[in-house]
Amino acid sequence: MKVDTTKSKHAESFYIRQSYVNSEGKSTSKTIRKLGTLNELLVEHGPTREDVMRWAKEQARIETEKYKAHKEVKTVLIPLRADKKIDYNEETCFQGGYLFLQYIYYRLGLNRVCRKIRDRHLFEYDLNSILSDLIYTRLLEPSSKRSSYKAACEFLEKPDYALHDVYRALSVLAQESDLIQAELYKNSNFLTERNDHILYYDCTNYYFEIEQEDGDKKYGKSKEHRPNPIIQMGLFTDGDGIPLAFSLFPGNQNEQTSLKPLEKKVLGDFGCDRFIFCSDAGLASESNRLFNHTGKRGFLVTQSIKKLTAEYREAALSRKGFRRLSDGKLVDLELSGEEDDKELFYKEEPYSSKKLEQRLIITYSPKYAAYQKELREKQVKRAMDMLKEGKHKKTGRNPNDPARFIDRQAVTKDGETADILYGLDEAKIAEEARYDGLYAVCTDLFDDQPGDLLRVSEGRWQIEACFRIMKTDFLARPVYVQREDRIKAHFLICFISLLIYRLLEKKMEKKYTCSEILETLRKFQFADVGGQGFIPLYKRTELTDALHRTCGIETDFEFITKSKMKEIQKKSKCR
């Protein structure tokens, strides 16, 4: 097949045409696909005609490959009887979305890692099959380990192990968690270039459907405000938001102390020792800053302006000395107009603690200031409504509780019992307003441009997205397993699942959302027809095409023979 073009007075059109010999023995051609006009194609595939032609030739190549594959599999006639009932318990519908996850799994060398672990423990079950199925089901049909086993039985390739083998494997996986993480980091560098010059660190926690503390399951500050024992997770990601390493620690432990043990593993087991440590203010203790102020490492962390000492706090709150980030010009914030509402301003202040000389960068965003003002005004209104209703107490530990704006005063009349009067705390409202639009970071990097440092700091949203994916899309909580080793294995599986998903997302150039990718993978169903082969039951879309291109396999044919499906399975395993 080749690219053909036609020109009219107003446009040039691109086609894919196929040449063939007709029944009369004459050479002719037919249009396989109309690609569009030059003007239409320049928008998405430009900017030049040569770029459009290059894209068109690639489309012709793809259509040629599809034609060859279709030609190899000629028309298949399958005898089906209208008077024959289907057999009892016969499965005819199978899940095939795991094939694309399998592509990443095997390129990470996890099958080789499992072999290495097997040689160390000498068990008989197939650890590779168990681990891979637990990962695939965590992405495709997240549930308990028992339900995951049932879900894996609906894959095109059925499990070759028993349910009790799954629980045995969990104990082994827990023991080898550090080895697996180190091997994954090493092998992932062959799959994609890791942006490990920036490492983001953050913590979250997961709850258990229990009431009594047990082991590391302790009562602590739940980030989901659950009245259940929790376990905490510390997670490192690289600069692209791809998971690097994780650790678990008790629910009642101060999360600041979780950093050093995990980072030491990254330094030792991973050989990763040149990076900028980036975290939020809650994990940026002076001890953690000092720890990353050594060797080839540095730190860039958010800084609470409210927690600065009085001298530095007043300097940060001052409206003087700000520069426009876009051009570096000094700006008087009091005189800035509407044209600056979308701008970002910054200033630098010298900052030193007892043991560290640091660089304090304060930013001001008019847009963020307006948002905070609007939010506070709504909270003040709610506080006024509370006063009218006679409600004065805080409802919880939420720092944004409107009740914080309610002032309590005791008024004593001549020798009489004091009266308690409630009203709006105007001083509190005014004090909070001083911080509107302000944000600060601290670093020991003195040579980098403020804009570059701020962009790195803004990247912390990626690790927050990782936690959201694990909790929302992978249903990592509540945690149903109870034994310490199985809990660790559960989160190892969630970690690897996140890594595989993120790598797949990156290879697809982050064009699709998590929900779009997972929903599409979950709908990759195939029907077994008469034991002869499979018919795809999913809807072909641009996303399914992207998955096929990314993983180098094709399942979007009208019919796939048994032998062809085996070839696809082998290809997804790098065989």
C-alpha positions as CSV (number, residue, x, y, z in Angstrom):
1,M,0.0,0.0,0.0
2,K,1.2,3.5,-0.7
3,V,0.2,7.1,-0.2
4,D,-1.5,8.9,-3.0
5,T,-2.5,12.5,-3.3
6,T,-4.9,14.4,-5.5
7,K,-5.0,18.2,-6.0
8,S,-8.0,20.4,-6.6
9,K,-8.3,24.1,-7.0
10,H,-8.7,24.6,-3.2
11,A,-7.1,21.6,-1.5
12,E,-4.7,18.7,-1.7
13,S,-6.1,15.4,-0.3
14,F,-4.1,12.4,1.0
15,Y,-5.2,8.7,0.5
16,I,-3.9,5.2,1.2
17,R,-4.3,3.1,-1.9
18,Q,-3.8,-0.5,-2.7
19,S,-2.8,-1.9,-6.0
20,Y,-4.1,-5.3,-7.2
21,V,-4.9,-7.4,-10.2
22,N,-8.6,-7.8,-10.9
23,S,-10.5,-10.8,-12.2
24,E,-9.8,-9.7,-15.7
25,G,-6.1,-9.8,-15.1
26,K,-5.7,-6.0,-15.3
27,S,-3.7,-3.9,-12.7
28,T,-5.9,-1.5,-10.8
29,S,-6.1,0.1,-7.4
30,K,-8.6,1.0,-4.7
31,T,-8.8,3.5,-1.9
32,I,-8.3,1.9,1.5
33,R,-8.5,5.0,3.7
34,K,-8.9,8.7,3.2
35,L,-6.5,10.5,5.5
36,G,-7.8,14.1,4.9
37,T,-6.8,17.3,3.3
38,L,-3.4,18.9,3.7
39,N,-4.8,21.8,5.7
40,E,-6.6,19.4,8.1
41,L,-3.5,17.2,8.6
42,L,-1.1,20.1,9.1
43,V,-2.9,21.0,12.4
44,E,-2.1,17.7,14.0
45,H,0.8,16.3,12.0
46,G,2.6,19.4,10.8
47,P,4.0,21.9,10.7
48,T,5.3,21.1,7.1
49,R,4.0,19.0,4.2
50,E,7.0,16.7,4.6
51,D,5.9,16.0,8.2
52,V,2.4,15.2,6.9
53,M,3.8,12.9,4.2
54,R,6.0,11.1,6.8
55,W,3.0,10.5,9.0
56,A,0.9,9.3,6.0
57,K,3.6,6.8,5.0
58,E,3.6,5.4,8.5
59,Q,-0.2,5.0,8.3
60,A,0.3,3.2,5.0
61,R,2.8,0.9,6.6
62,I,0.4,0.1,9.4
63,E,-2.4,-0.7,7.0
64,T,0.0,-2.9,5.0
65,E,0.8,-4.9,8.2
66,K,-2.8,-5.3,9.0
67,Y,-3.6,-6.5,5.5
68,K,-0.8,-9.1,5.6
69,A,-1.9,-10.3,9.0
70,H,-5.5,-10.6,7.7
71,K,-4.4,-12.3,4.6
72,E,-2.5,-14.9,6.5
73,V,-5.6,-15.8,8.5
74,K,-8.1,-16.6,5.8
75,T,-11.8,-16.8,6.2
76,V,-12.6,-19.2,9.0
77,L,-15.8,-21.3,8.9
78,I,-17.0,-22.5,12.3
79,P,-19.9,-24.8,12.5
80,L,-22.4,-23.7,15.1
81,R,-25.7,-25.5,15.8
82,A,-28.9,-23.7,16.7
83,D,-30.2,-26.8,18.4
84,K,-27.2,-27.6,20.6
85,K,-27.1,-26.2,24.1
86,I,-23.9,-24.9,25.6
87,D,-22.2,-27.2,28.2
88,Y,-22.5,-26.6,31.9
89,N,-19.8,-24.4,33.5
90,E,-18.2,-23.9,30.1
91,E,-16.3,-20.5,30.1
92,T,-16.5,-18.7,26.7
93,C,-15.5,-15.1,27.7
94,F,-12.0,-14.3,28.8
95,Q,-10.1,-11.2,30.0
96,G,-7.2,-10.1,27.8
97,G,-6.3,-6.7,29.1
98,Y,-3.5,-8.2,31.2
99,L,-1.5,-8.8,28.0
100,F,-0.5,-5.1,27.9
101,L,0.5,-5.2,31.6
102,Q,2.4,-8.4,30.9
103,Y,4.4,-6.5,28.3
104,I,5.7,-4.2,31.0
105,Y,6.0,-6.9,33.6
106,Y,8.4,-9.0,31.6
107,R,10.5,-6.1,30.3
108,L,11.1,-5.3,34.0
109,G,12.6,-8.7,34.3
110,L,10.3,-9.8,37.1
111,N,10.3,-13.3,35.8
112,R,14.1,-13.4,36.2
113,V,13.7,-11.9,39.7
114,C,11.2,-14.7,40.6
115,R,13.7,-17.3,39.4
116,K,16.4,-15.8,41.6
117,I,14.1,-15.9,44.6
118,R,13.0,-19.5,43.8
119,D,16.6,-20.6,43.8
120,R,17.1,-19.1,47.2
121,H,14.0,-20.6,48.8
122,L,13.5,-23.9,46.8
123,F,9.7,-23.9,46.8
124,E,7.7,-25.8,44.1
125,Y,5.0,-23.4,43.1
126,D,5.4,-20.9,40.3
127,L,6.1,-17.6,42.0
128,N,6.2,-15.8,38.7
129,S,2.7,-16.8,37.8
130,I,1.4,-15.9,41.2
131,L,3.1,-12.5,41.4
132,S,2.1,-11.5,37.9
133,D,-1.5,-12.5,38.4
134,L,-1.8,-10.6,41.7
135,I,-0.4,-7.5,39.9
136,Y,-2.7,-7.8,36.9
137,T,-5.8,-8.4,39.0
138,R,-4.8,-5.4,41.3
139,L,-5.1,-3.2,38.2
140,L,-8.0,-4.9,36.4
141,E,-10.2,-6.2,39.2
142,P,-8.8,-5.1,42.6
143,S,-10.2,-7.2,45.5
144,S,-9.1,-9.7,48.1
145,K,-6.4,-12.3,47.4
146,R,-9.1,-15.0,47.2
147,S,-11.2,-12.9,44.7
148,S,-8.0,-12.1,42.8
149,Y,-7.4,-15.8,42.3
150,K,-10.9,-16.2,40.9
151,A,-10.4,-13.2,38.6
152,A,-7.2,-14.7,37.3
153,C,-9.1,-17.8,36.3
154,E,-10.9,-15.7,33.7
155,F,-7.6,-14.7,32.0
156,L,-6.8,-16.1,28.6
157,E,-4.0,-17.9,30.4
158,K,-5.3,-19.7,33.5
159,P,-3.4,-20.0,36.8
160,D,-1.2,-23.1,37.1
161,Y,-1.2,-22.9,40.9
162,A,-3.7,-23.3,43.8
163,L,-5.1,-20.7,46.1
164,H,-3.1,-21.9,49.1
165,D,0.1,-21.3,47.0
166,V,-0.9,-17.6,46.9
167,Y,-0.7,-17.2,50.6
168,R,2.5,-19.1,50.8
169,A,4.0,-16.8,48.2
170,L,2.9,-13.7,50.1
171,S,5.3,-14.7,52.9
172,V,8.2,-15.1,50.5
173,L,7.4,-11.8,48.7
174,A,7.5,-10.0,52.0
175,Q,11.0,-11.4,52.8
176,E,12.3,-10.4,49.4
177,S,10.7,-7.0,49.2
178,D,14.0,-5.1,49.4
179,L,15.6,-7.3,46.7
180,I,12.6,-6.9,44.4
181,Q,12.5,-3.1,44.7
182,A,16.3,-2.8,44.0
183,E,16.0,-5.1,40.9
184,L,13.0,-3.2,39.7
185,Y,14.9,0.1,39.8
186,K,17.9,-1.4,38.0
187,N,15.8,-3.1,35.3
188,S,13.5,-0.1,34.8
189,N,16.5,1.9,33.5
190,F,16.5,-0.5,30.5
191,L,12.9,0.2,29.8
192,T,13.0,4.0,30.1
193,E,15.4,6.7,31.2
194,R,14.7,7.3,34.9
195,N,14.7,10.9,36.1
196,D,16.4,10.1,39.3
197,H,18.2,13.4,39.8
198,I,15.0,14.5,41.6
199,L,13.4,12.3,44.3
200,Y,10.0,13.2,45.8
201,Y,9.1,11.7,49.2
202,D,5.8,11.6,50.9
203,C,3.8,9.5,53.4
204,T,0.2,8.3,53.6
205,N,-1.6,5.8,55.7
206,Y,-4.1,2.9,55.2
207,Y,-6.8,1.7,57.5
208,F,-7.9,-1.7,58.6
209,E,-11.4,-2.9,59.3
210,I,-10.5,-3.7,62.9
211,E,-10.9,-2.0,66.3
212,Q,-7.9,-3.4,68.3
213,E,-4.3,-2.5,67.7
214,D,-2.1,-5.3,66.5
215,G,1.6,-5.2,65.5
216,D,2.3,-2.2,63.2
217,K,-1.5,-1.6,63.0
218,K,-1.7,1.3,65.4
219,Y,-4.1,4.2,66.1
220,G,-2.7,7.3,64.6
221,K,-3.6,10.4,62.7
222,S,-5.6,9.0,59.8
223,K,-5.4,11.1,56.6
224,E,-8.9,9.9,55.8
225,H,-10.2,10.7,59.3
226,R,-11.0,7.0,59.9
227,P,-11.5,5.8,63.5
228,N,-9.5,2.6,62.8
229,P,-5.9,1.4,63.3
230,I,-3.7,2.4,60.5
231,I,-0.3,1.5,58.9
232,Q,1.8,4.1,57.3
233,M,3.7,4.1,53.9
234,G,6.6,6.2,52.9
235,L,7.1,6.4,49.1
236,F,9.9,7.7,46.9
237,T,9.2,8.6,43.3
238,D,11.5,10.0,40.6
239,G,11.1,13.4,38.9
240,D,8.5,11.9,36.5
241,G,6.3,10.5,39.3
242,I,7.4,6.9,38.7
243,P,7.7,4.9,42.0
244,L,11.2,4.2,43.2
245,A,11.0,2.6,46.6
246,F,8.6,2.3,49.6
247,S,8.6,1.3,53.2
248,L,6.0,0.6,55.9
249,F,6.0,1.8,59.5
250,P,3.7,1.8,62.5
251,G,0.5,3.9,62.5
252,N,1.6,5.8,65.6
253,Q,5.1,6.7,64.4
254,N,6.1,10.3,63.6
255,E,6.4,10.2,59.8
256,Q,9.5,12.4,59.8
257,T,11.5,9.5,61.2
258,S,10.5,7.3,58.3
259,L,12.7,9.0,55.8
260,K,16.3,8.1,56.7
261,P,15.9,4.2,56.8
262,L,14.3,4.2,53.3
263,E,16.7,6.7,51.9
264,K,19.7,4.7,53.2
265,K,18.3,1.7,51.2
266,V,18.1,3.9,48.1
267,L,21.6,5.0,48.6
268,G,23.0,1.6,49.3
269,D,20.9,-1.0,47.4
270,F,20.1,1.2,44.4
271,G,23.4,3.0,44.0
272,C,21.4,6.2,43.6
273,D,23.4,8.9,45.4
274,R,23.1,12.1,43.4
275,F,19.8,13.7,43.7
276,I,17.7,16.6,45.0
277,F,15.4,15.5,47.9
278,C,12.0,17.2,47.6
279,S,9.2,16.9,50.1
280,D,6.5,19.0,51.8
281,A,7.0,20.9,55.1
282,G,5.7,18.1,57.3
283,L,8.7,15.9,56.3
284,A,11.2,18.6,56.1
285,S,12.6,18.6,59.6
286,E,16.0,20.1,60.2
287,S,17.4,16.6,60.8
288,N,16.1,15.5,57.3
289,R,17.5,18.6,55.7
290,L,20.9,18.0,57.2
291,F,20.8,14.3,56.1
292,N,20.4,15.5,52.5
293,H,22.9,18.3,52.8
294,T,25.8,15.8,52.5
295,G,27.6,14.1,49.6
296,K,26.1,14.8,46.2
297,R,22.6,15.4,47.5
298,G,20.7,18.6,48.2
299,F,17.2,19.4,49.3
300,L,14.3,21.5,48.2
301,V,11.3,21.5,50.6
302,T,8.2,23.6,51.2
303,Q,8.4,25.9,54.2
304,S,5.5,27.0,56.4
305,I,5.7,30.7,56.7
306,K,3.7,30.6,59.9
307,K,6.3,28.4,61.5
308,L,9.2,30.7,60.7
309,T,10.7,32.7,63.6
310,A,9.3,36.2,64.0
311,E,12.1,37.9,62.2
312,Y,12.0,35.7,59.1
313,R,8.2,35.6,59.2
314,E,7.8,39.3,59.0
315,A,10.3,39.5,56.2
316,A,8.4,36.9,54.3
317,L,5.1,38.7,54.9
318,S,6.4,42.1,53.7
319,R,5.1,43.1,50.3
320,K,8.4,44.7,49.4
321,G,11.2,43.2,47.2
322,F,9.0,41.0,45.0
323,R,10.0,40.4,41.3
324,R,7.9,39.2,38.5
325,L,8.9,35.6,37.7
326,S,8.4,36.0,33.9
327,D,11.0,38.8,33.5
328,G,12.6,39.3,36.9
329,K,11.5,43.0,37.2
330,L,10.8,44.5,40.6
331,V,7.1,45.0,41.3
332,D,5.2,47.0,43.9
333,L,2.5,44.5,44.8
334,E,0.3,47.3,46.2
335,L,0.2,48.9,42.7
336,S,-0.1,45.8,40.6
337,G,-3.1,45.8,38.2
338,E,-5.4,43.2,36.6
339,E,-2.7,42.4,34.0
340,D,-0.7,40.8,36.8
341,D,-3.5,38.6,38.2
342,K,-2.1,35.6,36.3
343,E,1.5,36.3,37.1
344,L,3.7,34.7,39.8
345,F,6.0,36.9,41.9
346,Y,8.9,35.9,44.0
347,K,11.6,37.2,46.4
348,E,14.5,35.7,48.2
349,E,15.4,36.1,51.8
350,P,18.5,34.9,53.6
351,Y,17.6,32.2,56.0
352,S,19.7,30.3,58.5
353,S,18.9,27.8,61.3
354,K,21.2,26.6,64.0
355,K,23.1,24.2,61.7
356,L,22.2,25.2,58.2
357,E,22.6,28.2,55.8
358,Q,19.6,28.0,53.5
359,R,17.9,29.9,50.7
360,L,14.3,31.0,51.3
361,I,12.2,31.7,48.3
362,I,8.8,33.3,48.9
363,T,6.2,33.4,46.1
364,Y,3.0,35.4,45.7
365,S,0.1,34.5,43.4
366,P,-2.8,37.0,43.0
367,K,-4.9,34.2,41.7
368,Y,-4.2,32.0,44.7
369,A,-4.7,35.0,47.0
370,A,-8.2,35.6,45.5
371,Y,-9.1,31.9,46.0
372,Q,-8.0,31.9,49.6
373,K,-9.9,35.1,50.3
374,E,-13.1,33.7,48.7
375,L,-12.7,30.5,50.8
376,R,-12.2,32.4,54.0
377,E,-15.2,34.7,53.4
378,K,-17.4,31.6,53.1
379,Q,-15.9,30.2,56.3
380,V,-16.5,33.6,58.1
381,K,-20.1,33.5,56.9
382,R,-20.5,29.9,58.3
383,A,-19.0,31.2,61.6
384,M,-21.6,33.9,61.7
385,D,-24.4,31.4,61.1
386,M,-23.0,29.3,63.9
387,L,-23.2,32.3,66.2
388,K,-26.8,32.9,65.3
389,E,-27.6,29.2,66.0
390,G,-25.7,29.4,69.4
391,K,-23.0,26.9,68.2
392,H,-19.5,27.9,69.3
393,K,-17.3,24.8,69.6
394,K,-15.1,23.3,67.0
395,T,-16.4,20.1,65.4
396,G,-13.0,18.4,65.1
397,R,-9.3,19.0,64.6
398,N,-9.8,20.4,61.1
399,P,-7.6,23.6,60.9
400,N,-10.2,25.0,58.4
401,D,-13.1,24.7,60.9
402,P,-15.1,27.9,60.7
403,A,-15.3,27.9,64.5
404,R,-11.7,29.1,64.6
405,F,-13.1,32.6,63.8
406,I,-15.3,32.6,66.9
407,D,-13.9,34.6,69.8
408,R,-14.7,33.8,73.4
409,Q,-14.6,36.6,76.0
410,A,-15.4,36.6,79.6
411,V,-17.0,39.9,80.7
412,T,-17.2,40.6,84.5
413,K,-19.6,43.2,85.9
414,D,-19.1,44.7,89.3
415,G,-18.5,41.8,91.6
416,E,-20.8,39.6,89.6
417,T,-20.2,36.3,87.8
418,A,-18.5,36.7,84.5
419,D,-20.6,36.5,81.4
420,I,-19.3,34.6,78.4
421,L,-19.7,36.5,75.2
422,Y,-19.1,35.1,71.7
423,G,-18.3,37.0,68.5
424,L,-16.2,37.1,65.4
425,D,-12.5,37.2,66.0
426,E,-11.6,40.1,63.7
427,A,-7.9,39.9,64.7
428,K,-7.8,36.3,63.7
429,I,-9.4,37.0,60.3
430,A,-7.0,39.9,59.6
431,E,-4.0,37.8,60.6
432,E,-4.9,35.0,58.2
433,A,-5.5,37.4,55.4
434,R,-1.8,38.4,55.7
435,Y,-0.8,35.0,54.3
436,D,-3.1,35.0,51.3
437,G,-1.3,34.0,48.1
438,L,2.0,33.4,49.8
439,Y,4.0,30.2,49.4
440,A,7.6,29.4,50.4
441,V,10.3,26.9,49.7
442,C,13.7,26.3,51.4
443,T,16.8,24.9,49.7
444,D,20.5,24.5,50.0
445,L,20.9,25.0,46.2
446,F,22.3,28.5,45.9
447,D,23.2,28.4,42.2
448,D,19.9,27.4,40.6
449,Q,17.4,29.9,39.2
450,P,14.3,30.5,41.3
451,G,12.0,29.5,38.4
452,D,13.7,26.2,38.0
453,L,13.5,25.4,41.7
454,L,9.8,26.4,41.8
455,R,9.0,24.1,38.9
456,V,10.7,21.2,40.7
457,S,8.7,21.9,43.8
458,E,5.5,22.0,41.9
459,G,6.2,18.5,40.7
460,R,5.2,17.1,44.1
461,W,1.7,16.7,42.9
462,Q,2.8,13.6,41.1
463,I,3.5,11.6,44.3
464,E,0.1,12.7,45.6
465,A,-1.4,11.4,42.4
466,C,0.4,8.0,43.1
467,F,-1.3,7.7,46.5
468,R,-4.7,8.6,45.0
469,I,-4.3,6.0,42.3
470,M,-3.4,3.3,44.8
471,K,-6.3,4.2,47.1
472,T,-9.0,4.9,44.6
473,D,-8.2,2.9,41.5
474,F,-6.2,0.0,43.0
475,L,-8.4,-0.2,46.2
476,A,-5.3,-0.6,48.3
477,R,-7.5,0.0,51.4
478,P,-9.1,-1.2,53.5
479,V,-6.5,-3.9,54.0
480,Y,-8.0,-7.3,54.6
481,V,-4.9,-9.5,55.3
482,Q,-3.8,-9.4,58.9
483,R,-0.4,-11.1,59.2
484,E,2.5,-8.7,59.2
485,D,4.3,-10.5,56.3
486,R,1.1,-10.6,54.2
487,I,0.4,-6.9,54.8
488,K,3.9,-6.1,53.5
489,A,3.4,-8.3,50.5
490,H,0.1,-6.7,49.8
491,F,1.7,-3.2,49.6
492,L,4.6,-4.6,47.6
493,I,2.0,-5.8,45.0
494,C,0.3,-2.4,45.0
495,F,3.7,-0.7,44.6
496,I,4.7,-2.9,41.6
497,S,1.2,-2.4,40.1
498,L,1.7,1.4,40.4
499,L,5.2,1.1,38.8
500,I,3.9,-0.9,35.8
501,Y,0.9,1.4,35.3
502,R,3.2,4.5,35.5
503,L,5.6,3.0,33.0
504,L,2.8,2.1,30.6
505,E,1.4,5.6,31.0
506,K,4.8,7.2,30.2
507,K,5.3,5.0,27.1
508,M,1.9,6.2,25.9
509,E,3.2,9.8,26.3
510,K,0.7,10.5,29.1
511,K,-2.0,11.3,26.6
512,Y,-4.7,9.4,28.6
513,T,-6.0,9.6,32.1
514,C,-5.7,6.8,34.6
515,S,-9.4,6.1,34.5
516,E,-9.4,6.0,30.7
517,I,-6.5,3.5,30.6
518,L,-7.8,1.2,33.3
519,E,-11.4,1.2,32.0
520,T,-10.2,0.3,28.6
521,L,-7.9,-2.5,29.8
522,R,-10.8,-3.9,31.9
523,K,-13.0,-4.1,28.8
524,F,-10.5,-6.1,26.8
525,Q,-12.7,-9.2,26.6
526,F,-12.5,-12.1,24.1
527,A,-15.1,-14.7,23.2
528,D,-14.0,-18.3,22.5
529,V,-15.9,-19.4,19.4
530,G,-16.3,-23.2,19.0
531,G,-12.9,-23.8,20.4
532,Q,-11.4,-22.5,17.2
533,G,-10.3,-19.1,18.2
534,F,-11.4,-15.8,19.7
535,I,-13.5,-12.8,18.7
536,P,-12.7,-9.4,20.4
537,L,-15.6,-8.0,22.3
538,Y,-14.1,-4.6,23.1
539,K,-14.7,-1.3,21.2
540,R,-11.7,-0.3,19.0
541,T,-10.7,3.3,19.8
542,E,-7.7,5.5,19.5
543,L,-6.7,4.4,23.0
544,T,-6.8,0.6,22.1
545,D,-4.7,1.5,19.0
546,A,-2.2,3.3,21.2
547,L,-2.0,0.3,23.6
548,H,-1.3,-2.0,20.6
549,R,1.4,0.3,19.2
550,T,3.0,0.7,22.6
551,C,3.2,-3.0,23.4
552,G,3.9,-4.3,19.9
553,I,0.9,-6.7,19.8
554,E,-2.3,-6.6,17.8
555,T,-5.6,-8.1,18.9
556,D,-8.0,-5.9,16.9
557,F,-8.9,-8.5,14.2
558,E,-12.3,-9.8,13.5
559,F,-11.1,-13.3,14.4
560,I,-8.0,-14.6,16.2
561,T,-7.1,-18.2,15.8
562,K,-5.9,-20.2,18.8
563,S,-2.4,-20.4,17.4
564,K,-2.3,-16.6,16.7
565,M,-3.4,-15.9,20.2
566,K,-0.6,-18.1,21.6
567,E,1.9,-16.0,19.4
568,I,0.4,-12.8,20.9
569,Q,0.9,-14.2,24.4
570,K,4.5,-15.2,23.7
571,K,5.2,-11.8,22.3
572,S,3.9,-10.1,25.3
573,K,6.4,-12.1,27.4
574,C,9.3,-11.2,25.2
575,R,9.5,-14.7,23.8
